[in-house]
């Protein structure tokens, strides 16, 4: 069976910055493979193009430019927020809010996003909401370890259920 739209695939991979010898970003091994419903927008489009047509046991290695990955860093994603929004019961937790911390937040529409704390001032906190890999070339090496038909429920919900997937 081949990797194609609406199939559930499992894979291992090593993600490095820039090239095969670049800094290790993430490693997914066979004991806990990354399992995803293929072709429904869960993966970067160029990532999908590089996997389409592969079968169990096939290996892959490819590079993505920053534009093909998470785009370039944008200055508009760096904002100053009122320090009061980080208060709980009138106090800021200095262990939680510190330079270099990644803080889960929500945008105006209620969508989750993470912000990196760049600076903490008297009244403002400078946050970077660019994706952590924005502006970075990416290099993937890995292996397809599973390809199966998606269930009707998985297709209806748009994600994998069961082992390695979403639990309801």
ChimeraX commands (.cxc) that place a marker at each C-alpha (Angstrom):
marker #1 position 0.00,0.00,0.00 radius 0.5
marker #1 position 1.30,3.44,-0.93 radius 0.5
marker #1 position 1.20,6.77,0.93 radius 0.5
marker #1 position -1.67,8.74,-0.58 radius 0.5
marker #1 position -4.57,11.00,0.35 radius 0.5
marker #1 position -6.82,9.68,3.13 radius 0.5
marker #1 position -4.42,6.92,4.21 radius 0.5
marker #1 position -3.12,6.71,7.77 radius 0.5
marker #1 position 0.65,6.71,7.76 radius 0.5
marker #1 position 3.20,6.17,10.49 radius 0.5
marker #1 position 6.76,7.36,10.16 radius 0.5
marker #1 position 10.00,7.88,11.97 radius 0.5
marker #1 position 12.09,10.94,11.27 radius 0.5
marker #1 position 14.98,13.10,12.32 radius 0.5
marker #1 position 14.51,16.84,11.83 radius 0.5
marker #1 position 17.69,18.90,11.64 radius 0.5
marker #1 position 18.30,22.55,10.90 radius 0.5
marker #1 position 19.50,23.29,7.35 radius 0.5
marker #1 position 21.04,19.94,6.34 radius 0.5
marker #1 position 21.80,16.38,7.42 radius 0.5
marker #1 position 24.64,17.63,9.66 radius 0.5
marker #1 position 22.62,20.50,11.16 radius 0.5
marker #1 position 21.51,20.94,14.75 radius 0.5
marker #1 position 19.04,18.25,15.84 radius 0.5
marker #1 position 15.54,19.70,16.33 radius 0.5
marker #1 position 13.44,16.56,16.84 radius 0.5
marker #1 position 13.69,12.79,16.57 radius 0.5
marker #1 position 10.73,10.41,16.27 radius 0.5
marker #1 position 11.61,6.73,16.71 radius 0.5
marker #1 position 9.95,3.42,15.76 radius 0.5
marker #1 position 8.74,2.79,19.32 radius 0.5
marker #1 position 6.55,5.95,19.08 radius 0.5
marker #1 position 6.16,6.78,15.38 radius 0.5
marker #1 position 4.43,9.93,14.16 radius 0.5
marker #1 position 1.00,8.82,12.90 radius 0.5
marker #1 position -1.09,11.12,10.72 radius 0.5
marker #1 position -4.00,11.14,8.28 radius 0.5
marker #1 position -2.26,11.95,5.01 radius 0.5
marker #1 position -3.47,14.57,2.56 radius 0.5
marker #1 position -5.80,16.56,4.84 radius 0.5
marker #1 position -3.48,19.50,5.55 radius 0.5
marker #1 position -1.88,18.19,8.74 radius 0.5
marker #1 position 1.61,18.29,7.20 radius 0.5
marker #1 position 3.51,20.99,5.36 radius 0.5
marker #1 position 2.59,20.71,1.63 radius 0.5
marker #1 position 6.19,20.11,0.48 radius 0.5
marker #1 position 6.58,17.46,3.22 radius 0.5
marker #1 position 3.54,15.64,1.78 radius 0.5
marker #1 position 4.92,15.90,-1.76 radius 0.5
marker #1 position 8.10,14.13,-0.61 radius 0.5
marker #1 position 6.19,11.25,1.03 radius 0.5
marker #1 position 3.45,10.65,-1.54 radius 0.5
marker #1 position 3.80,7.28,-3.25 radius 0.5
marker #1 position 6.18,5.78,-0.68 radius 0.5
marker #1 position 5.46,2.39,0.95 radius 0.5
marker #1 position 6.30,0.75,4.28 radius 0.5
marker #1 position 10.07,0.38,4.54 radius 0.5
marker #1 position 10.81,3.23,2.13 radius 0.5
marker #1 position 13.15,5.89,3.46 radius 0.5
marker #1 position 13.17,9.59,2.71 radius 0.5
marker #1 position 15.50,12.55,3.04 radius 0.5
marker #1 position 14.81,16.05,1.83 radius 0.5
marker #1 position 15.39,19.70,2.63 radius 0.5
marker #1 position 12.83,22.47,2.95 radius 0.5
marker #1 position 13.71,26.13,2.57 radius 0.5
marker #1 position 12.34,28.46,5.23 radius 0.5
marker #1 position 9.68,29.57,2.73 radius 0.5
marker #1 position 8.58,25.94,2.20 radius 0.5
marker #1 position 8.63,25.35,5.95 radius 0.5
marker #1 position 7.32,27.92,8.40 radius 0.5
marker #1 position 8.13,31.06,6.44 radius 0.5
marker #1 position 10.41,33.91,7.35 radius 0.5
marker #1 position 10.33,35.63,10.72 radius 0.5
marker #1 position 8.10,38.69,10.61 radius 0.5
marker #1 position 8.53,41.77,12.79 radius 0.5
marker #1 position 4.73,42.02,13.10 radius 0.5
marker #1 position 4.77,38.82,15.18 radius 0.5
marker #1 position 6.86,40.54,17.88 radius 0.5
marker #1 position 4.56,42.50,20.15 radius 0.5
marker #1 position 4.53,44.30,23.48 radius 0.5
marker #1 position 1.81,43.04,25.80 radius 0.5
marker #1 position 0.52,44.60,28.99 radius 0.5
marker #1 position 2.25,42.84,31.89 radius 0.5
marker #1 position -1.07,42.72,33.76 radius 0.5
marker #1 position -2.38,39.94,31.50 radius 0.5
marker #1 position 0.19,37.64,33.13 radius 0.5
marker #1 position -1.06,38.33,36.65 radius 0.5
marker #1 position -2.83,35.69,38.70 radius 0.5
marker #1 position -4.57,37.04,41.79 radius 0.5
marker #1 position -2.75,40.36,41.31 radius 0.5
marker #1 position 0.78,38.89,41.06 radius 0.5
marker #1 position 3.11,37.79,38.28 radius 0.5
marker #1 position 4.75,34.40,38.82 radius 0.5
marker #1 position 8.45,35.07,38.10 radius 0.5
marker #1 position 9.09,31.34,37.59 radius 0.5
marker #1 position 6.44,31.27,34.84 radius 0.5
marker #1 position 7.13,34.64,33.21 radius 0.5
marker #1 position 10.83,34.82,32.44 radius 0.5
marker #1 position 12.97,35.65,29.43 radius 0.5
marker #1 position 13.30,32.61,27.18 radius 0.5
marker #1 position 10.06,30.98,28.37 radius 0.5
marker #1 position 7.57,29.70,25.81 radius 0.5
marker #1 position 4.10,30.58,27.02 radius 0.5
marker #1 position 0.89,29.10,25.60 radius 0.5
marker #1 position -1.60,31.85,24.80 radius 0.5
marker #1 position -4.59,32.58,22.54 radius 0.5
marker #1 position -5.10,35.09,19.77 radius 0.5
marker #1 position -8.17,37.34,19.46 radius 0.5
marker #1 position -10.12,34.51,17.78 radius 0.5
marker #1 position -9.33,32.08,20.61 radius 0.5
marker #1 position -6.83,30.02,18.60 radius 0.5
marker #1 position -3.89,28.64,20.59 radius 0.5
marker #1 position -0.40,29.92,19.91 radius 0.5
marker #1 position 2.91,29.99,21.74 radius 0.5
marker #1 position 4.90,33.09,22.49 radius 0.5
marker #1 position 8.56,33.38,23.39 radius 0.5
marker #1 position 9.31,35.93,26.11 radius 0.5
marker #1 position 12.03,38.27,24.79 radius 0.5
marker #1 position 12.02,41.06,27.39 radius 0.5
marker #1 position 10.21,41.89,30.59 radius 0.5
marker #1 position 9.80,45.55,31.39 radius 0.5
marker #1 position 8.12,47.43,34.21 radius 0.5
marker #1 position 4.70,47.46,32.49 radius 0.5
marker #1 position 5.19,45.54,29.21 radius 0.5
marker #1 position 6.33,42.09,28.09 radius 0.5
marker #1 position 7.89,41.74,24.62 radius 0.5
marker #1 position 6.75,38.46,23.03 radius 0.5
marker #1 position 7.74,36.76,19.79 radius 0.5
marker #1 position 4.86,34.84,18.18 radius 0.5
marker #1 position 6.83,33.69,15.12 radius 0.5
marker #1 position 6.93,29.90,14.76 radius 0.5
marker #1 position 10.12,28.65,16.49 radius 0.5
marker #1 position 11.36,27.30,13.14 radius 0.5
marker #1 position 10.44,30.40,11.09 radius 0.5
marker #1 position 13.38,31.67,9.06 radius 0.5
marker #1 position 15.05,28.26,9.29 radius 0.5
marker #1 position 15.84,25.70,6.62 radius 0.5
marker #1 position 14.73,22.20,7.62 radius 0.5
marker #1 position 16.13,18.77,6.77 radius 0.5
marker #1 position 14.18,15.54,7.27 radius 0.5
marker #1 position 15.39,11.95,7.13 radius 0.5
marker #1 position 13.14,9.06,8.03 radius 0.5
marker #1 position 11.25,5.92,7.16 radius 0.5
marker #1 position 7.62,5.04,6.48 radius 0.5
marker #1 position 6.70,2.35,9.05 radius 0.5
marker #1 position 2.92,2.05,8.49 radius 0.5
marker #1 position 0.37,2.70,5.77 radius 0.5
marker #1 position -3.25,1.67,6.25 radius 0.5
marker #1 position -6.75,2.58,5.17 radius 0.5
marker #1 position -8.36,5.27,7.29 radius 0.5
marker #1 position -11.61,4.37,8.99 radius 0.5
marker #1 position -14.82,6.19,8.06 radius 0.5
marker #1 position -14.71,7.90,11.47 radius 0.5
marker #1 position -11.12,9.07,10.94 radius 0.5
marker #1 position -12.03,10.48,7.54 radius 0.5
marker #1 position -15.10,12.20,8.98 radius 0.5
marker #1 position -13.11,13.73,11.87 radius 0.5
marker #1 position -10.02,14.54,9.77 radius 0.5
marker #1 position -7.52,12.88,12.11 radius 0.5
marker #1 position -6.22,9.49,13.27 radius 0.5
marker #1 position -7.86,7.63,16.14 radius 0.5
marker #1 position -6.39,4.89,18.31 radius 0.5
marker #1 position -2.69,4.14,18.76 radius 0.5
marker #1 position -0.60,7.19,17.93 radius 0.5
marker #1 position -3.69,9.26,17.16 radius 0.5
marker #1 position -6.43,11.23,18.86 radius 0.5
marker #1 position -8.39,9.67,21.70 radius 0.5
marker #1 position -12.03,10.68,22.16 radius 0.5
marker link #1:1,2 radius 0.2
marker link #1:2,3 radius 0.2
marker link #1:3,4 radius 0.2
marker link #1:4,5 radius 0.2
marker link #1:5,6 radius 0.2
marker link #1:6,7 radius 0.2
marker link #1:7,8 radius 0.2
marker link #1:8,9 radius 0.2
marker link #1:9,10 radius 0.2
marker link #1:10,11 radius 0.2
marker link #1:11,12 radius 0.2
marker link #1:12,13 radius 0.2
marker link #1:13,14 radius 0.2
marker link #1:14,15 radius 0.2
marker link #1:15,16 radius 0.2
marker link #1:16,17 radius 0.2
marker link #1:17,18 radius 0.2
marker link #1:18,19 radius 0.2
marker link #1:19,20 radius 0.2
marker link #1:20,21 radius 0.2
marker link #1:21,22 radius 0.2
marker link #1:22,23 radius 0.2
marker link #1:23,24 radius 0.2
marker link #1:24,25 radius 0.2
marker link #1:25,26 radius 0.2
marker link #1:26,27 radius 0.2
marker link #1:27,28 radius 0.2
marker link #1:28,29 radius 0.2
marker link #1:29,30 radius 0.2
marker link #1:30,31 radius 0.2
marker link #1:31,32 radius 0.2
marker link #1:32,33 radius 0.2
marker link #1:33,34 radius 0.2
marker link #1:34,35 radius 0.2
marker link #1:35,36 radius 0.2
marker link #1:36,37 radius 0.2
marker link #1:37,38 radius 0.2
marker link #1:38,39 radius 0.2
marker link #1:39,40 radius 0.2
marker link #1:40,41 radius 0.2
marker link #1:41,42 radius 0.2
marker link #1:42,43 radius 0.2
marker link #1:43,44 radius 0.2
marker link #1:44,45 radius 0.2
marker link #1:45,46 radius 0.2
marker link #1:46,47 radius 0.2
marker link #1:47,48 radius 0.2
marker link #1:48,49 radius 0.2
marker link #1:49,50 radius 0.2
marker link #1:50,51 radius 0.2
marker link #1:51,52 radius 0.2
marker link #1:52,53 radius 0.2
marker link #1:53,54 radius 0.2
marker link #1:54,55 radius 0.2
marker link #1:55,56 radius 0.2
marker link #1:56,57 radius 0.2
marker link #1:57,58 radius 0.2
marker link #1:58,59 radius 0.2
marker link #1:59,60 radius 0.2
marker link #1:60,61 radius 0.2
marker link #1:61,62 radius 0.2
marker link #1:62,63 radius 0.2
marker link #1:63,64 radius 0.2
marker link #1:64,65 radius 0.2
marker link #1:65,66 radius 0.2
marker link #1:66,67 radius 0.2
marker link #1:67,68 radius 0.2
marker link #1:68,69 radius 0.2
marker link #1:69,70 radius 0.2
marker link #1:70,71 radius 0.2
marker link #1:71,72 radius 0.2
marker link #1:72,73 radius 0.2
marker link #1:73,74 radius 0.2
marker link #1:74,75 radius 0.2
marker link #1:75,76 radius 0.2
marker link #1:76,77 radius 0.2
marker link #1:77,78 radius 0.2
marker link #1:78,79 radius 0.2
marker link #1:79,80 radius 0.2
marker link #1:80,81 radius 0.2
marker link #1:81,82 radius 0.2
marker link #1:82,83 radius 0.2
marker link #1:83,84 radius 0.2
marker link #1:84,85 radius 0.2
marker link #1:85,86 radius 0.2
marker link #1:86,87 radius 0.2
marker link #1:87,88 radius 0.2
marker link #1:88,89 radius 0.2
marker link #1:89,90 radius 0.2
marker link #1:90,91 radius 0.2
marker link #1:91,92 radius 0.2
marker link #1:92,93 radius 0.2
marker link #1:93,94 radius 0.2
marker link #1:94,95 radius 0.2
marker link #1:95,96 radius 0.2
marker link #1:96,97 radius 0.2
marker link #1:97,98 radius 0.2
marker link #1:98,99 radius 0.2
marker link #1:99,100 radius 0.2
marker link #1:100,101 radius 0.2
marker link #1:101,102 radius 0.2
marker link #1:102,103 radius 0.2
marker link #1:103,104 radius 0.2
marker link #1:104,105 radius 0.2
marker link #1:105,106 radius 0.2
marker link #1:106,107 radius 0.2
marker link #1:107,108 radius 0.2
marker link #1:108,109 radius 0.2
marker link #1:109,110 radius 0.2
marker link #1:110,111 radius 0.2
marker link #1:111,112 radius 0.2
marker link #1:112,113 radius 0.2
marker link #1:113,114 radius 0.2
marker link #1:114,115 radius 0.2
marker link #1:115,116 radius 0.2
marker link #1:116,117 radius 0.2
marker link #1:117,118 radius 0.2
marker link #1:118,119 radius 0.2
marker link #1:119,120 radius 0.2
marker link #1:120,121 radius 0.2
marker link #1:121,122 radius 0.2
marker link #1:122,123 radius 0.2
marker link #1:123,124 radius 0.2
marker link #1:124,125 radius 0.2
marker link #1:125,126 radius 0.2
marker link #1:126,127 radius 0.2
marker link #1:127,128 radius 0.2
marker link #1:128,129 radius 0.2
marker link #1:129,130 radius 0.2
marker link #1:130,131 radius 0.2
marker link #1:131,132 radius 0.2
marker link #1:132,133 radius 0.2
marker link #1:133,134 radius 0.2
marker link #1:134,135 radius 0.2
marker link #1:135,136 radius 0.2
marker link #1:136,137 radius 0.2
marker link #1:137,138 radius 0.2
marker link #1:138,139 radius 0.2
marker link #1:139,140 radius 0.2
marker link #1:140,141 radius 0.2
marker link #1:141,142 radius 0.2
marker link #1:142,143 radius 0.2
marker link #1:143,144 radius 0.2
marker link #1:144,145 radius 0.2
marker link #1:145,146 radius 0.2
marker link #1:146,147 radius 0.2
marker link #1:147,148 radius 0.2
marker link #1:148,149 radius 0.2
marker link #1:149,150 radius 0.2
marker link #1:150,151 radius 0.2
marker link #1:151,152 radius 0.2
marker link #1:152,153 radius 0.2
marker link #1:153,154 radius 0.2
marker link #1:154,155 radius 0.2
marker link #1:155,156 radius 0.2
marker link #1:156,157 radius 0.2
marker link #1:157,158 radius 0.2
marker link #1:158,159 radius 0.2
marker link #1:159,160 radius 0.2
marker link #1:160,161 radius 0.2
marker link #1:161,162 radius 0.2
marker link #1:162,163 radius 0.2
marker link #1:163,164 radius 0.2
marker link #1:164,165 radius 0.2
marker link #1:165,166 radius 0.2
marker link #1:166,167 radius 0.2
marker link #1:167,168 radius 0.2
view
